[in-house]
Amino acid sequence: MQYIGRFSFSDHRRAKEASRARDECDLRNGHVPREEQRVANGVFSSFDIAASSIRRRRLIGD
């Protein structure tokens, strides 16, 4: 039978803290460029929010 575990917030928090610590160490020691790390850490972190805009399309007849 397959075992289905439970999500552990404390385990997740510890894993994220360890990941952030490794990222900081890699940046501090010059092992990885900041831009490369931003891209590797997530989809949304690589977006340039300052250069983006929100537009609304107008439908014909509005």
LUMPA-884661 format. One record per atom (N, C-alpha, C): residue number from 1; atom name; x, z, y. Coordinates in steps of 0.1 Angstrom, whole numbers. Atoms other than C-alpha are relative to their C-alpha. Example, Ala and Ser with C-alpha at 12.3 -4.5 7.8 and 13.67 -1.06 7.14 Angstrom:
# residues 2
+-----+----+-------+-------+-------+
|   i | at |     X |     Z |     Y |
+-----+----+-------+-------+-------+
|   1 |  N |     9 |     0 |   -12 |
|   1 | CA |   123 |    78 |   -45 |
|   1 |  C |     9 |     0 |    12 |
|   2 |  N |    -9 |     0 |   -11 |
|   2 | CA |   137 |    71 |   -11 |
|   2 |  C |    -8 |     8 |    11 |
+-----+----+-------+-------+-------+
This chain:
# residues 62
+-----+----+-------+-------+-------+
|   i | at |     X |     Z |     Y |
+-----+----+-------+-------+-------+
|   1 |  N |     8 |     0 |   -12 |
|   1 | CA |     0 |     0 |     0 |
|   1 |  C |     9 |     0 |    12 |
|   2 |  N |    -7 |     1 |   -12 |
|   2 | CA |    12 |    -8 |    35 |
|   2 |  C |    -3 |    12 |     9 |
|   3 |  N |     1 |   -11 |    -9 |
|   3 | CA |    19 |    21 |    58 |
|   3 |  C |    -1 |    -4 |    14 |
|   4 |  N |     2 |     3 |   -14 |
|   4 | CA |     6 |    18 |    94 |
|   4 |  C |     4 |    13 |     8 |
|   5 |  N |    -5 |   -12 |    -8 |
|   5 | CA |    25 |    42 |   117 |
|   5 |  C |    -8 |     1 |    13 |
|   6 |  N |     6 |    -2 |   -13 |
|   6 | CA |    13 |    56 |   150 |
|   6 |  C |    10 |    -2 |    11 |
|   7 |  N |    -9 |     2 |   -12 |
|   7 | CA |    27 |    48 |   184 |
|   7 |  C |     4 |    14 |     5 |
|   8 |  N |    -5 |   -12 |    -5 |
|   8 | CA |    49 |    76 |   197 |
|   8 |  C |     5 |    -2 |    14 |
|   9 |  N |    -4 |     1 |   -14 |
|   9 | CA |    50 |    79 |   235 |
|   9 |  C |    14 |     6 |     2 |
|  10 |  N |   -13 |    -6 |    -3 |
|  10 | CA |    80 |   102 |   233 |
|  10 |  C |    11 |    -8 |    -6 |
|  11 |  N |   -11 |     9 |     5 |
|  11 | CA |   100 |    79 |   210 |
|  11 |  C |     2 |   -12 |     9 |
|  12 |  N |     0 |    11 |    -9 |
|  12 | CA |    91 |    50 |   233 |
|  12 |  C |     8 |     3 |    13 |
|  13 |  N |    -6 |    -5 |   -12 |
|  13 | CA |   102 |    70 |   263 |
|  13 |  C |    15 |     1 |    -2 |
|  14 |  N |   -14 |    -2 |     3 |
|  14 | CA |   135 |    79 |   247 |
|  14 |  C |     7 |   -14 |    -2 |
|  15 |  N |    -6 |    13 |     2 |
|  15 | CA |   142 |    43 |   237 |
|  15 |  C |     1 |    -7 |    13 |
|  16 |  N |     0 |     7 |   -13 |
|  16 | CA |   134 |    30 |   272 |
|  16 |  C |    12 |     7 |     9 |
|  17 |  N |   -10 |    -7 |    -7 |
|  17 | CA |   157 |    57 |   287 |
|  17 |  C |    14 |    -4 |    -5 |
|  18 |  N |   -12 |     4 |     5 |
|  18 | CA |   185 |    47 |   264 |
|  18 |  C |     3 |   -15 |     4 |
|  19 |  N |    -2 |    14 |    -4 |
|  19 | CA |   180 |    10 |   272 |
|  19 |  C |     4 |    -1 |    14 |
|  20 |  N |    -3 |     0 |   -14 |
|  20 | CA |   181 |    17 |   309 |
|  20 |  C |    15 |     5 |     2 |
|  21 |  N |   -14 |    -5 |    -1 |
|  21 | CA |   213 |    37 |   305 |
|  21 |  C |    10 |   -10 |    -4 |
|  22 |  N |   -10 |    11 |     4 |
|  22 | CA |   230 |     9 |   286 |
|  22 |  C |     0 |   -11 |    10 |
|  23 |  N |     0 |    10 |   -11 |
|  23 | CA |   219 |   -16 |   313 |
|  23 |  C |     8 |     4 |    12 |
|  24 |  N |    -8 |    -5 |   -11 |
|  24 | CA |   233 |     6 |   340 |
|  24 |  C |    15 |     0 |    -3 |
|  25 |  N |   -14 |     0 |     4 |
|  25 | CA |   266 |    10 |   322 |
|  25 |  C |     6 |   -14 |    -1 |
|  26 |  N |    -4 |    14 |     1 |
|  26 | CA |   268 |   -27 |   315 |
|  26 |  C |     2 |    -6 |    14 |
|  27 |  N |    -1 |     5 |   -14 |
|  27 | CA |   262 |   -35 |   352 |
|  27 |  C |    13 |     7 |     7 |
|  28 |  N |   -11 |    -7 |    -7 |
|  28 | CA |   287 |    -8 |   364 |
|  28 |  C |    13 |    -5 |    -5 |
|  29 |  N |   -12 |     5 |     5 |
|  29 | CA |   314 |   -21 |   341 |
|  29 |  C |     2 |   -15 |     1 |
|  30 |  N |    -1 |    14 |    -2 |
|  30 | CA |   308 |   -57 |   349 |
|  30 |  C |    -1 |    -8 |   -13 |
|  31 |  N |     1 |     7 |    12 |
|  31 | CA |   299 |   -67 |   314 |
|  31 |  C |   -11 |   -11 |     0 |
|  32 |  N |    11 |    10 |    -1 |
|  32 | CA |   268 |   -86 |   325 |
|  32 |  C |    -4 |    -1 |    15 |
|  33 |  N |     4 |     1 |   -14 |
|  33 | CA |   258 |  -101 |   359 |
|  33 |  C |   -14 |     5 |     2 |
|  34 |  N |    13 |    -5 |    -3 |
|  34 | CA |   228 |   -86 |   376 |
|  34 |  C |   -12 |   -10 |    -3 |
|  35 |  N |    10 |    10 |     2 |
|  35 | CA |   208 |  -118 |   376 |
|  35 |  C |    -3 |    -3 |   -15 |
|  36 |  N |     2 |     2 |    15 |
|  36 | CA |   214 |  -123 |   338 |
|  36 |  C |    -8 |    11 |    -6 |
|  37 |  N |     7 |   -12 |     5 |
|  37 | CA |   202 |   -88 |   332 |
|  37 |  C |   -15 |     0 |     4 |
|  38 |  N |    14 |     1 |    -4 |
|  38 | CA |   171 |   -93 |   352 |
|  38 |  C |    -8 |    -9 |    -8 |
|  39 |  N |     6 |    10 |     9 |
|  39 | CA |   162 |  -124 |   332 |
|  39 |  C |    -2 |     6 |   -14 |
|  40 |  N |     1 |    -6 |    14 |
|  40 | CA |   169 |  -106 |   299 |
|  40 |  C |   -10 |    11 |    -1 |
|  41 |  N |     9 |   -12 |     1 |
|  41 | CA |   148 |   -76 |   308 |
|  41 |  C |   -15 |    -2 |     1 |
|  42 |  N |    14 |     3 |     0 |
|  42 | CA |   115 |   -93 |   312 |
|  42 |  C |    -4 |   -12 |     7 |
|  43 |  N |     6 |    12 |    -6 |
|  43 | CA |    93 |  -121 |   322 |
|  43 |  C |    -2 |     2 |    15 |
|  44 |  N |     4 |    -3 |   -14 |
|  44 | CA |    80 |  -106 |   354 |
|  44 |  C |    11 |     4 |     9 |
|  45 |  N |   -11 |    -5 |    -8 |
|  45 | CA |   112 |   -91 |   366 |
|  45 |  C |     9 |   -12 |     6 |
|  46 |  N |    -8 |    11 |    -5 |
|  46 | CA |   127 |  -126 |   371 |
|  46 |  C |    -7 |    -8 |    11 |
|  47 |  N |     8 |     7 |   -10 |
|  47 | CA |   100 |  -138 |   395 |
|  47 |  C |     5 |     5 |    14 |
|  48 |  N |    -4 |    -3 |   -14 |
|  48 | CA |   110 |  -139 |   432 |
|  48 |  C |   -13 |     2 |     8 |
|  49 |  N |    12 |    -4 |    -6 |
|  49 | CA |    80 |  -121 |   446 |
|  49 |  C |     0 |    -4 |    15 |
|  50 |  N |     0 |     2 |   -14 |
|  50 | CA |    91 |  -125 |   482 |
|  50 |  C |    -2 |   -15 |     4 |
|  51 |  N |     2 |    14 |    -2 |
|  51 | CA |    91 |  -163 |   479 |
|  51 |  C |   -13 |    -6 |    -5 |
|  52 |  N |    13 |     5 |     6 |
|  52 | CA |    57 |  -166 |   462 |
|  52 |  C |   -11 |     2 |    10 |
|  53 |  N |    12 |    -1 |    -8 |
|  53 | CA |    23 |  -170 |   477 |
|  53 |  C |   -12 |    -2 |    -9 |
|  54 |  N |    12 |     1 |     7 |
|  54 | CA |   -13 |  -168 |   466 |
|  54 |  C |    -9 |   -10 |     7 |
|  55 |  N |     8 |    10 |    -6 |
|  55 | CA |   -35 |  -198 |   473 |
|  55 |  C |   -14 |    -1 |    -7 |
|  56 |  N |    13 |     2 |     6 |
|  56 | CA |   -72 |  -204 |   468 |
|  56 |  C |    -4 |   -14 |     2 |
|  57 |  N |     4 |    14 |     0 |
|  57 | CA |   -84 |  -238 |   459 |
|  57 |  C |   -14 |    -1 |     5 |
|  58 |  N |    13 |     2 |    -5 |
|  58 | CA |  -114 |  -250 |   478 |
|  58 |  C |    -7 |   -11 |    -8 |
|  59 |  N |     8 |    10 |     7 |
|  59 | CA |  -141 |  -268 |   459 |
|  59 |  C |    -7 |    -9 |     9 |
|  60 |  N |     7 |    10 |    -9 |
|  60 | CA |  -157 |  -299 |   473 |
|  60 |  C |   -14 |     6 |     2 |
|  61 |  N |    13 |    -5 |    -3 |
|  61 | CA |  -189 |  -288 |   490 |
|  61 |  C |     0 |    14 |     5 |
|  62 |  N |    -1 |   -14 |    -5 |
|  62 | CA |  -177 |  -253 |   500 |
|  62 |  C |     0 |     0 |    15 |
+-----+----+-------+-------+-------+
